[in-house]
């Protein structure tokens, strides 16, 4: 087994096999003897004990629910700890001189990094290590923002590049998916800001003209398959961030054509991005269903649904009476449900063929 996720998949397969095997035995279909059945069960028991010892996997639904609760608790712990550090700094900040301020701001992420490595060597689940990693990343941005204000130095894309690379380099060795996703968002912002900065425009214009960050996000999804060679979960995180940011940018551009950089009027730009949004969502859905990219299916379906809702509000909210407007929404929802059922039926038929 290469990591905990692979080990958990093996445990899930064993549990599914046992459940189906019990159903087969009750139906009287199996021809295996009791000795053979006990040998298979003993083999699986040994495998489960080995996986639990090495990777601390969830052997039941109850332990799986507890693990998800622990992940949620660790996330809130990271937020609370970072907020506590920020509050501590802001309370005593005015009493400290500049060298001590710089030292403290640099010490927080470094101390958290030491804690990450120390915790990772002593726990298999990496819950504490993930908390400290998020604290290290959060205090890095705290140091960047506060120091830029104290030293009267404007925030530049270079600092965002450094933060993105710091997050990626911290996430890769330990497999921190949430941290990796946040670092990818910073990477997109840094890239878009650098493009505008190179064009002698304020880098913050990336938030006013979304084509660059949207195109970079959609291009980022092409990297996902390559990342699967190193750590498969990072591939799904990359697609999730890329499609989420990309489709969000497309939705904004389809409703606010004035934010477009294209040499066309605002209304024409909106129509262009509306057509492009539908096409990209449909293409992403088809590819995701064929390749079993669950996260991409969810994001693309949500983006297309939100797009249809926005277009209905834009086109029919004023023109139609309220009851007709909501009847139209219901009709569109039923039509969308019908399309999804047809797609699902074809997938089921293909799986059973």
N, C-alpha and C positions, 0 to 999 in steps of 0.2 A: 504494500500500500504506500502511495506516495505522500498522502496527507490525510487530514481528518475527514475531509469531504469524501474522498474515495472510500475511506473506511466506513463512513456513515452510509454510503450507497450500498456497500456490501452487507451491512447489517439490515438495511431495509429490504434487500433482496432475500436474505435469509428469513426474515419475518414474513414476507409475502409468500415465500415457498412453503413455509410451515402452515400458514393459514389455508393455502390452496391444497396442500397435501392432506390436511385433516378433512377437507370437504371431499376429496377424492376417496379417501378411506371410508368415509361415511356412506358414499355412494356405492361402495363395493367394487370399484373399478380396478384398484391396484392388485398386483399379483406378488408384491414383495412380502417376504416373510417377516415375522416380528423381529428376528435377529438383524435382518438387513435394515429395518426401520430404526432399530435402536442404534445401529452403527452410524447411520446417517445423522441421527439426532445427536449422538455423542460427538461426531465430527463438527457439527454446527456449534455445539456448546463450547468446544475447545476454541473454535474460531472466534466466537463472541467474547470469550474471556480474554483471548489474545488481543483482539481489537480494543476492548475496553481498557486493558492495561497499557496499551501503546498510545491510544488516541483519545481516550475518554469519550467514547461515542454514546449516543442515546439509544438504549436498548428497548425502549418502550415509548408509547405515545405520551405518557405522563412526563418522562424525563425530557422528551423533546419540547414539550410545552414549557417546562421549567428552564430549559436552555434558552428558549426565545425570551422568556421573562428576564433571565440574567443578562442577555444581550441588551435588552431595553434598559435595564437598570444601570448597566455599565455606560450606556450612552448618556443617560441623564446625570450620572456621576461625573462624567467628563465635562459636561456643560456646567454643572454646579461648581466643580473645582476650578475651572477656568474663570468663572464669574467671581469666585472668592478671591482668586489671585488679582483680578482686575480691581475689585473693591479694595483690597489691601493696598495695592499700589496707589490708587487714587486718594486714599485716606491720608497716607503719609508722604505723598509725592512732593508737596511743597516744602517740606522740612529737609529735603535731601539736596545735596549739591550735585552738579552735573556728572562728575565721574562716578559717583555712587549710583546715580540713576541709570547710567549706561550699564554699569556692572550688574545691577539687579535685573534689568531687562534681559541681558544676555545670559544671566545665570539660570533663569526659570526654564527655558527650553532645554538647556544643557543638563540640568538636574533631572528633568523629565525623561530625557533620552537615557541617562544612566539607569533610571528606574525602569524603563522599558526593557532594557537588556537584562537587568537583574531579575525582573519578574518573569520574563520569557524563559529563563533558565530553570525556574522553579515551579512553573505551572504549565500544564498541557493545554488547557482551554484558552489561555491568553486573554482572559477577561480583564484582569488587572493591567496587563501590558497594553491592551487596546485603549483602556482609559487613559493611561499615562501617555500613549502616543498621541491621542487627540489633545491632551493638555499641552504636550510639546508643540504641536502644530498651532494650537490656539494662542499660546504665549509667544510663538514666533511672530504671528501677525500682530499681536499686541505690541511687541517690541518695535516692529516696523512702523506701525501707525504712530505710536507715542514718540519714537525717536525722530520721525519725520516732522512732527509738530514741535518738539523741543529744539531741534537743530535748525528749524525753519527750512527744511529741505522737502520739496514736493515729492509725493509718491510717484515713482516712475515704473514703466513696464519691467525694468531690470529687477526691481525688488519683487515684483510679482512672479517673474521667471524663477528667481531664486526660491521663492516660497513653493512654487509648483514642483520644482526639482527636489526640494527638501521633502515634500510630502510623498512624492513617488518613491524616492530612495528609502524613506522610512517604511512605506507600506509594503514594498516588494519582499524584503527578507522575512517578514512575519505573516504576510498574507492578509493585511488589514484592508478589507474591501471598502468600508465606509471612508476611511482616510484616502484611499486611492481615488475614489470617486470625487471627493472634494478637491484633491490635487489636480484632477483632470479639468475640473471647472476653472481652477486658477490658471491652468495651462492655456485654456481657450481664451480667457481674458487677457493673458499676457501676449498671446499671439496676435489677437485683434488689436490690442493697444500698440504693439510694436509696428504693425502695418500702418496705422494712422500716424504714429510718431515718425516713421520713415518718410511719410508723405508731407511732413512739416505741418501736421495738424495736431491739435490736442489729443492725447491718447484716450482721453475720456469720451471722445466722439464715438468710440466703439459702442457706447451705450445708446447713442442717438441714431446711429446707422448700423443696423444689425446684420447686414449681408456678410461681413467678414466673419464674425463669430458664428453665424448660422452655417456658412459654408465650411468653416473649420470643424464645427461639431459633426456635420454629416460626413466629412472626410475622415474624422476620427473613428467612425464605425468600421472603416475598412481595416483598421489596425487590430481589431478585436480577434480575428482568426489567428493572427501571428502571436498574440499574447497567450493564446491557449496552449502554446507549446511550453511556456514557462509556468503558468499557473492558470488553469482553466477558469476559475471564478473571475479572474480579472478580465477575461474576454467578455463575459456577460455584463460586468460593470461598465466596461468601455462602451459597449453598445447601448446600455441604458442611459449613460450620461450623454453620449453623442446624439442619439435620437431624441431624448427629452429636450436637450438644449436646442437642437436643430429644428424640431417641430414647433417648439415654443417661439423661436425666432420667426418661423414661417407664418405662424398664426398672427403674430404682431404685425408683420409686414403686409399680410393679406387684409388687415383692417386699418393700417396706417401707412398708406403709400407715400406720405411725405417723408418718411424715414428712409426711403430707398435711395440708393446711390445711382440707380439706373437713369439714363437720359430720357425720361418719359414723364408724362404728367402723373399726378398722384392717383387719379382714378384708373388709368391704364396700368400702373404698377400694382395696384390692388387686384385688378382682374388677373394680371399675370401671376401673381403669387397665390391667388385663390386656385387657379388651375394647377399650378405647380404643387401646391400642398396636397390636393386630392391625388394627383398622380404619384407623388412620393409616398404618401400614406398607403396607397393600394399596393405599390411595388414592395414596400417594406413589409406589409402584411403577407403577401404571397411568399416572399423569400423567407420570412420568419417562420411561417407555418411549415414550409418544406424542410427547413433546417432545424426546426424545433427550438427556436429561440423564444422562449416564453416571455422574457422581459420585453423583447421587441414587439411581440404581438400585443401585449398590454399597452405599451406606449403608443403604438401606431393606432390601435383601436380607440384609445382615449383621445388622441389628437384629432382623429377623423370625426369622432362624436362631438367634441368641443367645436370643431370647425363648422359642422352642420348646425349646431345650436347658435353659434355666433352669426352665421349667414341668415338663419331664419329670423333672428332678432333684427338684424340689419335691414332685411328686405321686407318683412311682413309685420313687424311690431306696430308700426304706425298705420299701415295700409289696411289691416284686417281688424275686425272686432276681436275682443279678447278670446271669446269662446272658439272662433274659427282659428285663431292663432294656435291655441293649445290643441285643438283637434288636428291641425296640421303637424304639430310636433309629435302627437301620438301616431299619426299615419307614418311619418318618417321613421319613428322608432320601430314600428311594426315591420316596415320594409327593411330596415337595417337588421332586425332580428331574423327575418326570413332569409336574407342573404347569408348571415352567419350560420343559420341552420343548414342551408344547402352546402356551405363549405364544410361544416362539421360532418354532414352525412357522407360527403365524398371521402373525407379523411378516414372515417370509420370503415367505409367499404374498402378503401385501399389497404387499411391495416388488416382486415379480415381476409383479403384475397390471397 
